[in-house]
């Protein structure tokens, strides 16, 4: 049994986009002969492949029509043409977090819908690049909300490893260093055992985009991924998101003391951040105290942004 998308609706008060599904349609017996042959992921990939990709001109025309008139059909076409992009991004996260891929896709689809609701076609940014940041935000929020369920860990050290381990490994590799557990343990002030355990939990499964979708299909998972385009578009999309945060950071600054402002400007926002020790020496406090202030500041910023941009 397969559910097929019929239309897209926008709630007038909340202005939220949601896919409305029709009744379950019966498939031919020859299509699925036994329950063991049914794979929800394969079936979903087959379904979204039926939706055509849009040209840049079609995308702009539909986006303008939806923005100006609220045309539901235009929104539907924008959503369905970008469902493969959601799958691609969900696969990126699934490489590191062994939660349900379909759950990640579902959350990513919600992010896609929010992106279309907020997208401004007059800014010259390609929708797929703008939407990718909303898709990632919703998937990451889902992971953060459910990370205890996948048993990643609950201590402060485990949380630090959960969110930063892969990034630190890539940074060390880029500098020509071997990201061995011992070196990583020193970086995160923990034990080699903790690092190894986290690596195992985060790396249980890594999908291949070259994997064939099914026995009767020649297509690979990579065939369902939307093509990436110009780096300029990506930078423009990121710039728009950064502009949104920069605007709200002004309100955050009004409620920070001298040390917090220093940490914000010279660590969190700086391209060449000062060390914890350097800031600590400036104020006569330990680097551990600076680290605590930084964590408190991050929490303060996160709470403020979530209050001002609840959909993000």
C-alpha positions in Angstrom: 0.0 0.0 0.0 1.3 3.4 -0.9 0.2 6.9 0.0 0.3 9.4 -2.7 0.5 13.2 -2.4 -2.5 15.0 -3.7 -2.2 18.6 -2.8 -0.5 21.1 -0.5 -2.4 23.3 1.9 -1.4 26.5 3.8 -3.1 27.3 7.1 -4.2 31.0 6.8 -3.4 31.8 10.5 -0.2 29.9 10.9 0.7 30.0 7.2 2.2 26.5 7.5 2.6 24.2 4.5 1.7 20.6 4.9 1.3 17.7 2.5 -2.2 16.2 2.4 -2.3 12.6 1.6 -5.2 10.8 -0.1 -6.6 7.4 0.8 -4.3 4.4 0.5 -4.4 3.1 -3.0 -4.2 -0.6 -3.7 -1.2 -1.9 -5.7 -1.3 -4.7 -8.2 -0.5 -8.1 -6.6 2.4 -8.5 -9.0 4.0 -5.3 -7.5 4.3 -6.6 -4.0 3.9 -10.3 -3.5 5.0 -10.7 0.1 5.4 -8.4 3.1 9.2 -9.1 3.1 9.5 -7.5 -0.3 8.0 -4.2 0.9 10.6 -1.5 1.6 9.2 1.9 2.6 12.3 3.8 1.7 12.6 2.2 -1.8 8.9 2.9 -2.4 9.3 6.5 -1.3 12.3 7.1 -3.6 10.3 5.6 -6.5 7.4 7.9 -5.7 9.4 11.1 -5.5 11.2 10.3 -8.7 7.9 10.8 -10.5 7.9 14.5 -9.7 9.7 16.6 -12.4 12.6 18.9 -11.5 12.1 22.6 -12.3 14.2 24.8 -14.5 15.4 28.0 -12.9 12.8 30.0 -14.8 10.0 27.7 -13.8 11.1 27.9 -10.1 11.2 31.7 -10.1 7.8 31.9 -11.9 6.2 29.5 -9.4 7.8 31.2 -6.4 6.6 34.6 -7.4 3.1 33.2 -8.0 3.0 31.7 -4.6 4.4 34.8 -2.9 2.1 37.2 -4.6 -1.1 35.1 -4.7 -0.7 32.2 -2.3 -1.3 29.8 -5.2 -1.5 26.3 -3.7 -0.6 24.5 -6.9 2.6 26.6 -7.3 3.6 25.7 -3.7 2.9 22.0 -4.4 5.2 22.0 -7.5 8.0 23.8 -5.5 7.8 21.2 -2.8 7.7 18.1 -4.9 10.5 19.2 -7.2 12.8 19.5 -4.2 12.0 16.3 -2.3 15.1 14.6 -3.7 17.2 17.4 -2.1 15.7 16.5 1.3 16.7 12.9 0.7 20.3 13.9 -0.1 20.6 16.0 3.1 19.0 13.3 5.2 21.5 10.8 3.9 24.3 13.2 5.0 23.1 13.2 8.5 22.3 9.5 8.5 26.0 8.8 7.9 26.7 9.9 11.4 23.5 9.3 13.4 21.9 5.9 13.3 18.3 7.1 13.6 15.6 6.3 11.1 16.3 7.7 7.6 12.6 8.1 6.9 12.2 10.1 10.1 15.0 12.4 9.0 13.4 12.8 5.6 10.1 13.6 7.2 11.7 16.3 9.3 13.6 17.6 6.3 10.3 17.9 4.4 8.9 20.1 7.1 12.0 22.3 6.8 11.5 22.4 3.0 8.0 23.6 3.5 9.0 26.3 5.9 11.7 27.4 3.4 9.1 27.8 0.6 6.8 29.7 2.9 9.6 32.2 3.7 11.4 32.2 0.3 11.8 35.6 -1.4 12.3 35.0 -5.2 13.3 38.6 -5.8 16.6 38.2 -3.9 18.3 36.2 -6.7 18.9 33.1 -4.5 18.2 29.6 -5.9 15.5 27.9 -3.8 17.4 24.7 -3.4 20.3 26.5 -1.7 18.1 28.6 0.5 15.9 25.6 1.4 19.0 23.4 2.3 19.7 25.5 5.4 16.1 25.1 6.6 16.1 21.4 5.9 19.3 20.9 7.8 18.0 23.0 10.7 14.9 20.9 11.1 16.8 17.6 10.8 19.4 18.8 13.3 16.7 19.9 15.7 15.0 16.5 15.4 18.3 14.8 16.2 18.9 17.1 19.2 15.4 16.4 20.5 15.8 12.7 20.1 19.5 12.0 20.7 18.9 10.2 24.0 16.7 7.7 22.2 19.7 6.7 20.0 21.8 6.4 23.1 24.5 8.8 22.1 25.1 9.9 25.7 23.9 12.4 28.3 27.0 13.8 30.1 28.6 17.1 29.2 31.6 15.4 27.6 29.4 13.1 25.5 27.4 16.0 24.3 30.6 17.8 23.3 31.8 14.8 21.4 28.4 14.3 19.8 28.3 17.7 18.3 32.0 18.4 17.6 33.8 15.1 17.0 33.4 14.8 13.2 34.2 18.5 12.7 37.4 18.2 14.8 38.5 15.1 12.9 38.1 16.9 9.6 40.0 19.9 10.9 42.9 17.8 12.0 43.0 15.9 8.7 43.0 19.2 6.8 46.1 20.3 8.9 47.9 17.1 8.1 47.4 15.4 11.5 46.1 11.9 12.1 42.8 12.2 14.0 43.7 9.4 16.3 41.6 8.8 19.5 44.5 9.8 21.7 44.8 13.2 20.0 41.0 13.7 20.0 40.8 12.8 23.6 43.4 15.5 24.5 41.4 18.0 22.5 38.1 17.3 24.3 39.7 16.7 27.7 38.4 13.1 27.9 39.6 9.5 27.6 40.4 7.5 24.5 37.7 5.1 25.4 35.1 7.8 25.4 36.2 8.9 21.9 36.2 5.4 20.5 32.8 4.7 22.0 31.3 7.8 20.4 32.9 7.0 17.0 31.3 3.6 17.1 27.9 5.0 18.0 28.0 7.7 15.3 29.5 5.5 12.6 27.5 2.2 12.7 26.1 2.8 9.2 27.3 4.8 6.2 25.0 4.7 3.1 26.5 4.7 -0.4 24.9 6.9 -3.0 26.0 4.3 -5.5 23.8 1.6 -3.9 21.1 0.4 -6.3 17.6 1.2 -5.0 16.1 -2.3 -5.7 16.7 -5.5 -7.5 14.5 -4.5 -10.4 15.9 -1.0 -10.8 19.1 0.3 -12.4 18.9 3.6 -10.5 21.1 4.3 -7.5 20.3 6.4 -4.5 22.5 9.1 -6.1 20.0 9.3 -9.0 17.4 10.7 -6.7 19.6 13.7 -5.6 19.1 17.1 -7.1 22.2 18.5 -8.8 24.2 21.2 -7.0 24.8 24.4 -8.9 26.8 27.6 -8.6 28.9 28.4 -5.5 27.6 31.9 -5.8 24.0 30.8 -5.1 25.1 28.9 -2.0 26.9 31.9 -0.7 23.9 34.1 -1.3 21.6 31.7 0.5 24.0 31.4 3.4 24.3 35.2 3.5 20.5 35.5 3.8 20.4 33.2 6.8 23.4 35.0 8.4 21.6 38.3 7.8 18.6 37.0 9.7 20.7 36.0 12.6 22.8 39.2 12.6 19.7 41.2 12.8 18.5 39.4 16.0 22.0 39.4 17.5 21.7 43.1 17.9 19.0 42.5 20.5 21.3 39.9 22.2 24.1 42.4 22.6 22.0 44.8 24.6 21.8 42.2 27.4 25.4 41.2 27.6 28.1 42.3 30.0 31.7 43.3 29.1 33.1 39.7 29.3 30.3 38.2 27.3 30.6 40.9 24.6 34.3 40.2 24.4 33.7 36.5 24.0 31.0 37.1 21.4 33.2 39.4 19.3 36.6 37.8 19.8 35.7 34.1 19.9 32.2 33.2 18.6 32.1 35.7 15.7 35.8 36.2 14.9 37.4 34.5 11.9 40.6 34.2 14.1 39.2 33.6 17.6 41.3 34.3 20.6 42.2 31.5 22.9 40.4 30.9 26.2 43.7 31.6 28.0 44.1 35.0 26.2 40.7 36.2 27.3 41.1 34.7 30.8 44.4 36.7 31.3 42.6 39.9 30.2 40.1 39.6 33.0 42.2 37.7 35.6 40.2 34.5 35.4 41.0 30.9 34.5 40.4 29.6 31.0 37.9 27.1 32.5 35.9 30.1 33.8 36.0 31.6 30.3 34.8 28.3 28.8 31.9 28.4 31.3 31.0 31.9 30.3 31.1 31.0 26.7 28.8 28.1 27.2 26.4 30.3 29.1 26.6 32.9 26.3 25.8 30.2 23.7 22.8 29.1 25.6 21.6 32.7 26.0 22.0 33.4 22.3 20.2 30.1 21.4 17.3 30.9 23.7 17.0 34.4 22.3 17.1 33.2 18.7 14.6 30.5 19.3 12.2 33.0 20.9 12.6 35.5 18.0 12.7 32.9 15.2 10.5 30.0 16.5 10.4 28.1 13.2 14.1 27.9 13.0 
